[in-house]
């Protein structure tokens, strides 16, 4: 019994083997000590049972070694307690395997120190589950490795939280997969930073969604690049805000497309600048609308080019104002969609260049008409010429009028048009008689 075991010299355990251990009553293990455990041959652990594990005093685990752990049947771990784990030497974890991990109660992870994680073989992580992950102290993540992450089942990520994420070394993210990302609770993303984001494989971003993006710290966006952006689902952009956009490296915008732009909240555009706009693919502009345009800082237009403007939907131009129009590089507005140059679009251009708006402002009103089109600049000249010709016809001039013999540039003063007869030719008459001489 336990008392006999307790009276046994520690080195007596050196003669134990698996069969002898299997024949021992589980309650006998209550007399085990760390020294006795340390003296036990590793192969003797093969005869251990879960009931024996449950009977071992927690401090006896201080005598465990990697070889003893490796020889332990996986099902024995089912009766491991947090107190036992607390007394286990960290290097004993080198004998762990995936089956042992899978049999370990989740609450045992609560007393694991970071050094234990550091000693654990990467393939052990294959036995992890979400409950075990959620029971793990956040500081344990500090000794996780990329290889451990690569061996972890994707559903384990469901147990992650922000503190665990914040304690994770950035290089661990190198083996994150889309499936692991998709299993991550949105609030866990609050622990992300720029270094972690920069180490993440681009394809891992395929598992992102709007809630995850909405929980991400703005400064984490500093680790984004074009490939990561290109792998992100369009609907994930619904979680973006202005601060996140302002932290995004300009070159990351190379990965944008029209669907991503169309999913972006309008107010997120407040974080845009000229460099970011200059890196945006032209076709991404097809996702813009008037609200997004209205939220964009005027100086962001300095990054626009004609191709980008040509891809802009006509209705998006309704969000333009004079400052934005004035900030656009020369020639860019020439590529604006023709249908967008309505009263609002033309008004913004007029205001930008100091001209009164057509149909309003301080300028002259347009001439009446049914079309509502801007006045023809030649219309006034045509009317003046037409009026003069009509008047000349009314006064008898025309094809039958004799040639007055005056060249066009002779400088003869034009007759007054107030006299109805002025300018009409005189009839043929004999010359007047000479004046009578004065007698």
C-alpha positions in Angstrom: 0.0 0.0 0.0 1.0 3.7 0.2 2.8 3.2 3.5 5.0 0.5 2.1 5.8 2.6 -1.0 6.7 5.5 1.2 9.1 3.3 3.3 10.9 2.0 0.1 14.3 3.5 -0.6 14.2 5.7 -3.7 16.9 3.7 -5.5 14.8 0.6 -5.1 12.6 1.9 -7.8 15.5 1.4 -10.2 14.6 -2.2 -10.5 11.0 -1.6 -11.5 9.7 -2.5 -15.0 6.4 -2.2 -16.8 4.9 -5.5 -15.7 5.7 -4.8 -12.0 4.2 -1.3 -12.3 1.1 -2.7 -13.9 0.7 -5.2 -11.1 0.9 -2.5 -8.4 -2.4 -1.2 -6.9 -3.1 2.4 -8.0 -3.4 3.5 -4.4 0.3 2.4 -3.8 1.3 5.4 -5.9 0.1 7.7 -3.1 3.4 7.0 -1.4 5.5 8.1 -4.4 8.1 10.9 -3.9 10.0 13.0 -6.4 13.2 11.0 -5.7 11.4 7.7 -6.2 9.9 8.9 -9.5 13.4 10.1 -10.7 14.8 6.7 -9.9 12.2 4.8 -11.9 13.4 3.4 -15.3 11.5 5.2 -18.1 10.2 2.0 -19.5 8.4 1.3 -16.2 6.1 4.1 -17.1 4.6 1.9 -19.8 2.8 -0.1 -17.0 1.2 3.0 -15.6 -2.6 3.6 -15.8 -4.8 6.7 -15.5 -5.8 5.6 -12.0 -2.2 5.4 -11.0 -1.7 8.9 -12.3 -4.6 10.2 -10.3 -3.1 8.7 -7.1 0.4 10.2 -7.5 1.0 13.2 -5.2 1.5 16.3 -7.3 5.0 17.0 -6.0 6.1 13.5 -7.1 6.0 14.8 -10.7 9.1 16.8 -9.9 11.1 13.6 -10.6 9.7 13.2 -14.2 12.1 13.3 -17.2 11.6 13.5 -20.9 12.2 9.8 -21.4 9.7 8.9 -18.7 7.1 11.3 -20.3 7.7 9.7 -23.7 7.1 6.2 -22.2 3.9 7.2 -20.5 0.7 5.9 -22.1 -1.3 8.8 -23.7 -4.4 7.9 -21.7 -2.6 8.5 -18.5 -2.7 12.2 -19.2 -6.4 12.2 -18.7 -5.9 12.2 -14.9 -3.1 14.8 -14.9 -4.0 17.8 -12.7 -2.9 21.5 -12.8 -1.0 20.9 -9.6 0.9 18.0 -11.2 1.8 20.1 -14.2 2.9 22.9 -11.9 5.5 20.5 -10.3 6.7 19.0 -13.6 10.2 20.1 -14.7 9.8 22.1 -18.0 12.3 19.8 -19.8 10.0 16.8 -19.2 7.7 18.3 -21.8 10.3 17.2 -24.4 8.8 13.7 -24.1 5.2 14.9 -25.0 3.4 13.9 -28.2 0.2 14.8 -29.9 -1.8 11.9 -28.4 -0.7 12.8 -24.9 -1.7 16.5 -25.5 -5.1 15.4 -26.8 -5.7 13.4 -23.6 -4.7 16.2 -21.3 -7.6 18.0 -19.6 -7.8 21.6 -20.7 -7.5 23.0 -17.2 -4.1 21.4 -16.9 -2.8 24.1 -19.3 -3.7 26.8 -16.8 -0.5 26.1 -14.7 1.9 25.7 -17.6 4.8 28.1 -17.5 6.3 29.6 -20.6 9.4 27.3 -20.3 7.2 24.2 -20.6 5.9 25.5 -23.9 9.4 26.2 -25.1 10.4 22.6 -24.4 7.4 21.0 -26.1 8.0 19.4 -29.5 6.2 21.3 -32.3 4.2 18.2 -33.4 2.7 18.0 -29.9 0.5 20.9 -31.0 -1.5 18.6 -33.2 -3.2 17.4 -30.1 -4.4 20.8 -29.0 -8.0 22.0 -29.1 -9.8 25.2 -28.5 -10.6 24.5 -24.8 -6.9 23.9 -24.1 -5.9 27.0 -25.9 -8.4 29.2 -24.0 -7.1 27.7 -20.7 -3.5 28.5 -21.6 -1.9 31.5 -19.7 -1.3 34.3 -22.2 2.4 34.5 -21.2 2.9 30.9 -22.4 2.5 32.2 -26.0 5.7 34.1 -25.6 7.7 30.8 -26.2 5.6 29.5 -29.1 7.4 28.9 -32.4 6.4 29.0 -36.0 6.7 25.2 -36.2 4.3 24.9 -33.3 1.8 27.1 -35.1 2.2 25.1 -38.3 1.3 21.9 -36.4 -1.7 23.4 -34.6 -5.2 22.4 -35.8 -7.1 25.4 -37.2 -10.0 25.1 -34.8 -7.6 25.6 -31.9 -7.6 29.3 -32.8 -11.2 29.5 -31.5 -9.6 29.6 -28.0 -7.4 32.6 -28.7 -7.9 36.0 -27.1 -6.3 39.4 -27.3 -3.9 38.9 -24.5 -2.6 35.6 -26.0 -2.3 37.3 -29.4 -0.3 40.2 -27.9 2.1 37.7 -26.2 2.7 35.8 -29.4 6.1 36.3 -31.1 5.6 38.0 -34.5 7.5 35.2 -36.3 4.8 32.7 -35.2 2.5 34.3 -37.6 4.6 33.1 -40.5 2.8 29.7 -40.4 -0.7 31.1 -39.9 -3.1 29.6 -42.5 -6.4 31.0 -43.9 -8.3 28.3 -42.0 -6.6 29.3 -38.7 -7.4 32.9 -39.4 -11.1 32.1 -40.1 -11.3 30.3 -36.7 -9.9 33.2 -34.8 -12.4 35.1 -32.6 -12.7 38.7 -33.8 -11.8 40.2 -30.5 -8.5 38.3 -30.5 -7.3 40.6 -33.3 -7.1 43.4 -30.7 -3.7 41.9 -29.7 -2.3 42.3 -33.2 0.5 44.7 -34.1 2.4 45.8 -37.2 5.2 43.3 -36.8 2.8 40.4 -36.5 0.9 41.6 -39.5 4.0 41.9 -41.5 5.0 38.3 -40.7 1.6 36.9 -41.8 1.5 35.0 -45.1 -0.6 36.9 -47.6 -2.9 34.0 -48.2 -3.8 33.9 -44.5 -5.7 37.1 -45.1 -8.3 35.0 -47.0 -9.7 34.1 -43.6 -10.4 37.7 -42.5 -13.8 39.2 -42.1 -15.3 42.5 -41.3 -15.6 41.8 -37.5 -12.0 40.8 -37.4 -10.9 43.9 -39.3 -13.0 46.1 -37.0 -11.2 44.7 -34.0 -7.8 45.3 -35.4 -5.7 48.1 -33.9 -5.2 50.9 -36.4 -1.4 50.7 -36.2 -1.4 47.0 -37.1 -2.2 48.2 -40.7 1.4 49.4 -40.9 2.4 45.8 -41.5 0.1 45.4 -44.6 1.4 45.0 -48.1 -0.2 44.7 -51.6 -0.2 40.9 -51.6 -2.0 40.8 -48.2 -4.5 43.3 -49.4 -5.1 41.4 -52.6 -5.9 38.2 -50.6 -8.3 39.9 -48.3 -12.1 39.2 -49.0 -13.8 42.3 -50.2 -16.4 42.3 -47.4 -13.6 42.5 -44.8 -13.2 46.1 -45.9 -16.5 46.8 -44.2 -14.5 46.8 -40.9 -12.1 49.6 -42.0 -12.1 53.1 -40.5 -10.2 56.3 -41.1 -7.5 55.6 -38.6 -6.8 52.2 -40.1 -6.7 53.7 -43.6 -4.3 56.4 -42.4 -1.9 53.8 -41.0 -1.9 51.7 -44.3 1.4 51.8 -46.3 0.8 53.5 -49.6 2.1 50.6 -51.6 -0.5 48.3 -50.0 -3.1 50.0 -52.1 -1.8 48.2 -55.1 -3.8 45.2 -54.0 -7.2 47.0 -54.0 -9.9 46.3 -56.4 -13.4 47.7 -57.2 -15.2 45.2 -55.0 -13.0 46.0 -52.0 -13.5 49.7 -52.6 -17.2 49.3 -52.9 -17.3 47.6 -49.5 -15.3 50.3 -47.7 -17.3 52.6 -45.3 -17.4 56.1 -46.7 -15.8 57.6 -43.6 -12.8 55.4 -44.0 -11.8 57.5 -47.0 -11.0 60.3 -44.6 -7.7 58.6 -44.0 -6.6 58.6 -47.7 -3.7 60.7 -48.9 -2.1 61.5 -52.3 0.5 58.7 -52.0 -2.1 56.1 -51.2 -4.3 57.3 -54.1 -1.3 57.3 -56.4 -0.8 53.6 -55.7 -4.4 52.6 -56.3 -5.1 50.6 -59.5 -7.2 52.7 -61.9 -10.0 50.0 -62.0 -10.4 50.2 -58.2 -12.1 53.6 -58.8 -15.1 51.8 -60.2 -16.2 51.0 -56.7 -16.3 54.7 -55.6 -19.5 56.5 -54.8 -20.5 60.1 -54.0 -20.3 59.6 -50.2 -16.8 58.1 -50.4 -15.7 61.0 -52.6 -17.2 63.5 -50.3 -15.3 62.0 -47.3 -11.9 62.1 -49.2 -9.5 64.9 -48.2 -9.0 67.3 -51.1 -5.2 66.8 -51.2 -5.7 63.1 -51.9 -6.8 64.2 -55.4 -3.1 65.1 -56.1 -2.5 61.3 -56.5 -5.2 61.0 -59.2 -4.4 60.4 -62.8 -6.6 60.4 -66.0 -7.0 56.6 -66.0 -8.3 56.7 -62.4 -10.7 59.5 -63.2 -11.9 57.7 -66.4 -12.8 54.7 -64.2 -14.8 56.8 -61.8 -18.6 56.2 -61.9 -20.5 59.3 -63.0 -22.5 59.4 -59.8 -19.3 59.5 -57.6 -18.5 62.9 -59.1 -21.5 64.4 -57.2 -19.2 64.2 -54.1 -16.6 66.5 -55.6 -16.1 70.0 -54.4 -14.1 73.0 -55.6 -11.1 72.2 -53.4 -10.9 68.7 -54.8 -11.2 69.9 -58.3 -8.5 72.4 -57.8 -6.2 69.8 -56.2 -6.4 67.5 -59.2 -3.3 67.4 -61.4 -3.7 69.2 -64.8 -5.6 67.2 -67.3 -7.2 64.8 -64.8 -10.6 66.5 -64.9 -10.6 66.2 -68.7 -11.1 62.4 -68.2 -14.1 62.8 -65.9 -17.2 60.9 -67.1 -19.1 63.2 -69.5 -22.4 62.5 -67.8 -21.0 63.7 -64.5 -20.5 67.2 -65.8 -24.0 68.4 -64.8 -24.7 71.5 -62.9 -23.0 70.2 -59.7 -19.9 69.0 -61.6 -19.6 72.1 -63.7 -20.3 74.2 -60.6 -17.3 72.7 -58.8 -15.1 73.3 -61.8 -16.3 76.9 -62.2 -15.7 77.5 -58.5 -12.2 76.0 -58.7 -11.2 78.3 -61.6 -12.9 81.5 -60.4 -15.8 81.5 -62.9 -19.5 82.0 -62.0 -21.6 78.9 -62.2 -23.6 78.5 -65.3 -27.3 79.3 -64.7 -26.6 81.0 -61.4 -24.2 83.0 -59.3 -23.2 86.5 -60.4 -23.1 85.7 -64.2 -25.7 86.5 -66.7 -28.7 84.1 -66.9 -28.8 81.9 -69.9 -31.1 82.9 -72.8 -34.5 81.4 -72.5 -35.1 78.1 -74.3 -36.5 74.7 -74.0 -33.3 72.8 -74.1 -31.6 74.1 -70.9 -28.3 73.8 -72.7 -25.5 76.4 -72.1 -25.7 79.3 -74.6 -23.9 79.1 -77.9 -21.1 81.7 -77.9 -21.8 82.4 -81.6 -25.5 83.0 -81.0 -25.1 86.7 -80.3 -23.0 87.4 -83.5 -25.5 85.4 -85.6 -28.4 87.4 -84.3 -26.7 90.7 -84.9 -25.8 89.9 -88.5 -29.2 88.4 -89.2 -30.9 91.6 -87.8 -28.8 93.9 -90.0 -29.6 91.9 -93.1 -33.3 91.8 -92.3 -33.3 95.6 -91.9 -31.5 96.2 -95.1 -34.0 94.1 -96.9 -36.9 96.1 -95.4 -35.3 99.3 -96.7 -35.2 98.1 -100.3 -31.6 97.0 -100.5 -30.9 93.6 -102.1 -30.0 92.1 -105.5 -31.6 94.9 -107.5 -29.8 97.8 -105.8 -27.3 99.6 -108.0 -23.6 99.6 -107.1 -22.8 102.8 -105.4 -19.3 102.6 -106.6 -17.9 102.9 -103.2 -15.2 100.4 -102.3 -15.8 98.6 -99.0 -12.8 100.2 -97.4 -13.2 103.7 -98.6 -14.0 105.0 -95.2 -17.3 106.5 -96.3 -19.5 107.3 -93.3 -22.4 105.0 -93.0 -25.8 106.8 -93.4 -28.0 107.3 -90.4 -30.5 104.5 -90.1 -33.0 106.8 -88.3 -34.2 108.3 -91.6 -36.3 105.8 -93.6 -35.0 107.3 -96.8 -31.5 107.7 -95.8 -29.1 105.7 -97.9 -31.6 105.2 -100.7 -30.3 105.9 -104.3 -31.4 109.2 -105.9 -33.4 108.9 -109.2 -31.7 110.0 -112.5 -32.3 113.8 -113.1 -30.8 116.4 -115.4 -28.1 118.5 -113.8 -29.4 121.8 -112.3 -29.1 125.0 -114.4 -26.3 127.4 -113.6 -27.0 130.2 -111.2 -28.1 133.5 -112.8 -25.2 135.9 -113.0 -25.3 138.7 -110.7 -25.9 141.9 -112.6 
